[in-house]
Amino acid sequence: MNALLKYETRAQKVGSLVSVGLDPDLEKIPSAFRSQKFPQFEFNKYIIDQTAEFAAAFKPNMASYEGAGAQGMLELEMTINYLEKAFPDVLTICDAKRADIGYSSELYARAILDVLGFDAITLHPYLGKDGVQPFLSRKDKVSIVLCRTSNPGAGEFQDVESNGKKMWQIVAEKVASGWNENGNCMLVVGATYPEEMKIIRSVVGDMTLLVPGIGTQGGSVQAVMQAGKNSKGMGLIINSTKAIIFSDSPAREAKKLRDEINLYR
Amino acid sequence: MNALLKYETRAQKVGSLVSVGLDPDLEKIPSAFRSQKFPQFEFNKYIIDQTAEFAAAFKPNMASYEGAGAQGMLELEMTINYLEKAFPDVLTICDAKRADIGYSSELYARAILDVLGFDAITLHPYLGKDGVQPFLSRKDKVSIVLCRTSNPGAGEFQDVESNGKKMWQIVAEKVASGWNENGNCMLVVGATYPEEMKIIRSVVGDMTLLVPGIGTQGGSVQAVMQAGKNSKGMGLIINSTKAIIFSDSPAREAKKLRDEINLYR
């Protein structure tokens, strides 16, 4: 099944646009997990089991695993294998922020989409379309291109203006037109920039946006929903990481986010 | 020792501005290596031993290792450990093209610069300075920011023009001014764009440029040297990968490139 359809089917089934970030940074997970043989995997499994009924997607950030070396890569593999077995209808996003040229991009696509088997991956736009072609060519997988990121300094290059258009708008237009031949592109648009999100929504039609920046980064669910939902009251994957996974009750926090989002659908 | 000084010292010692790319893609290395227990490491060791006397830097591309899974990451670790032991005065560049936000970037910096111990890393600029701050803050390490890449479609976003300046020029200016507080920044400028390189040289003073795109990608050594060398006849790290490592005689090809470069210094 195409990964976009997988997401939409899951989102409708559980009535949720929530993505749960799986960033099991070894310094931050509870000590009870740190002493286990596979601390990152065991922590992820606990989070997944707690939150899956409220989640349409799970999004591990590759940095959390690469930061733990070869062992971390093994635990990422265990995590994706567990997800595929226990919750095969939930979208899996590898937040890897990759992009290289030619054969190097092909190798990243193989590693993350084919071998690990993620449904989707985040990508840097700076090299242009040919830099990410191996990802775009995988029709059943989703390429999620960084457009307007959630960090405070995002505007340094993203706000550079050319003929009345900011760079993030130019990226949105290019991805929505020339890059999306297989209907498998999405964009990253931070919850911290709802004004920009509104313009991006007007540029990309019903394309789905991955939205980080809710919760500890300060983005508002209401503002995101008003600026970002598409004509079907969907078209958003709203991610929360720390506010869910490092809380006393990940299930409660995931449910709370789902319900808050649904107030504005 | 600061990594920039390490490079300059080595380049002067061996009279070479050559970087040898270490991309031991499993489908491309000779079959004699493929049957070994650590094929990527053994191939790298052979290349390193053949070419080190002509090399000022070695540059593994992370995609070649990530593409081989946890085993690949182990063989990258074996490679950097071998380099540190056998050729401690050669610059080591991890061509990882990373950049994320906040703590995720910190985790990448730890993994690649602290734990693996590379001297330098390549970075995407799109997120802005705060996205790569953890790399910039490591004073002894070098941050090499993508500016004008060597791929055919590089211009899609890099040529977007604002107030008479292309995006690659804006990136060069920002990195040379605001990002380079620790004097530890370099830029990636493809050999396939010598006109742009000439302008970038005029913008960044004596800053060192990492130059991919010589050899199989079609860049000319003469054009690069004329456009890119700094006031000391240096300021360039000229990388070649396939034309060296997949040749019958890596030593001969590395020497040939060194000598050709030196014709124009």
Chai-1 contact restraints between the chains, C-beta under 6 A:
chainA,res_idxA,chainB,res_idxB,connection_type,confidence,min_distance_angstrom,max_distance_angstrom,comment,restraint_id
A,N61,B,S104,contact,1.0,0.0,6.0,A-B,restraint_1
A,A63,B,D100,contact,1.0,0.0,6.0,A-B,restraint_2
A,A63,B,S104,contact,1.0,0.0,6.0,A-B,restraint_3
A,A63,B,L107,contact,1.0,0.0,6.0,A-B,restraint_4
A,A63,B,Y108,contact,1.0,0.0,6.0,A-B,restraint_5
A,E66,B,A111,contact,1.0,0.0,6.0,A-B,restraint_6
A,G67,B,L107,contact,1.0,0.0,6.0,A-B,restraint_7
A,G67,B,R110,contact,1.0,0.0,6.0,A-B,restraint_8
A,G67,B,A111,contact,1.0,0.0,6.0,A-B,restraint_9
A,A70,B,A70,contact,1.0,0.0,6.0,A-B,restraint_10
A,A70,B,M73,contact,1.0,0.0,6.0,A-B,restraint_11
A,A70,B,L74,contact,1.0,0.0,6.0,A-B,restraint_12
A,M73,B,A70,contact,1.0,0.0,6.0,A-B,restraint_13
A,M73,B,M73,contact,1.0,0.0,6.0,A-B,restraint_14
A,L74,B,A70,contact,1.0,0.0,6.0,A-B,restraint_15
A,K97,B,D100,contact,1.0,0.0,6.0,A-B,restraint_16
A,D100,B,A63,contact,1.0,0.0,6.0,A-B,restraint_17
A,D100,B,K97,contact,1.0,0.0,6.0,A-B,restraint_18
A,I101,B,N151,contact,1.0,0.0,6.0,A-B,restraint_19
A,S104,B,N61,contact,1.0,0.0,6.0,A-B,restraint_20
A,S104,B,A63,contact,1.0,0.0,6.0,A-B,restraint_21
A,L107,B,A63,contact,1.0,0.0,6.0,A-B,restraint_22
A,L107,B,G67,contact,1.0,0.0,6.0,A-B,restraint_23
A,Y108,B,A63,contact,1.0,0.0,6.0,A-B,restraint_24
A,R110,B,G67,contact,1.0,0.0,6.0,A-B,restraint_25
A,A111,B,E66,contact,1.0,0.0,6.0,A-B,restraint_26
A,A111,B,G67,contact,1.0,0.0,6.0,A-B,restraint_27
A,H124,B,H124,contact,1.0,0.0,6.0,A-B,restraint_28
A,H124,B,Y126,contact,1.0,0.0,6.0,A-B,restraint_29
A,P125,B,F157,contact,1.0,0.0,6.0,A-B,restraint_30
A,Y126,B,H124,contact,1.0,0.0,6.0,A-B,restraint_31
A,Y126,B,Y126,contact,1.0,0.0,6.0,A-B,restraint_32
A,Y126,B,L146,contact,1.0,0.0,6.0,A-B,restraint_33
A,Y126,B,F157,contact,1.0,0.0,6.0,A-B,restraint_34
A,L127,B,T149,contact,1.0,0.0,6.0,A-B,restraint_35
A,L127,B,N151,contact,1.0,0.0,6.0,A-B,restraint_36
A,G128,B,G153,contact,1.0,0.0,6.0,A-B,restraint_37
A,G128,B,A154,contact,1.0,0.0,6.0,A-B,restraint_38
A,G128,B,E156,contact,1.0,0.0,6.0,A-B,restraint_39
A,K129,B,G153,contact,1.0,0.0,6.0,A-B,restraint_40
A,D130,B,N151,contact,1.0,0.0,6.0,A-B,restraint_41
A,D130,B,G153,contact,1.0,0.0,6.0,A-B,restraint_42
A,G131,B,N151,contact,1.0,0.0,6.0,A-B,restraint_43
A,L146,B,Y126,contact,1.0,0.0,6.0,A-B,restraint_44
A,T149,B,L127,contact,1.0,0.0,6.0,A-B,restraint_45
A,N151,B,I101,contact,1.0,0.0,6.0,A-B,restraint_46
A,N151,B,D130,contact,1.0,0.0,6.0,A-B,restraint_47
A,N151,B,G131,contact,1.0,0.0,6.0,A-B,restraint_48
A,P152,B,D130,contact,1.0,0.0,6.0,A-B,restraint_49
A,G153,B,G128,contact,1.0,0.0,6.0,A-B,restraint_50
A,G153,B,K129,contact,1.0,0.0,6.0,A-B,restraint_51
A,G153,B,D130,contact,1.0,0.0,6.0,A-B,restraint_52
A,A154,B,G128,contact,1.0,0.0,6.0,A-B,restraint_53
A,E156,B,G128,contact,1.0,0.0,6.0,A-B,restraint_54
A,V160,B,S162,contact,1.0,0.0,6.0,A-B,restraint_55
A,E161,B,S162,contact,1.0,0.0,6.0,A-B,restraint_56
A,S162,B,V160,contact,1.0,0.0,6.0,A-B,restraint_57
A,S162,B,E161,contact,1.0,0.0,6.0,A-B,restraint_58
A,S162,B,S162,contact,1.0,0.0,6.0,A-B,restraint_59
A,I170,B,V160,contact,1.0,0.0,6.0,A-B,restraint_60
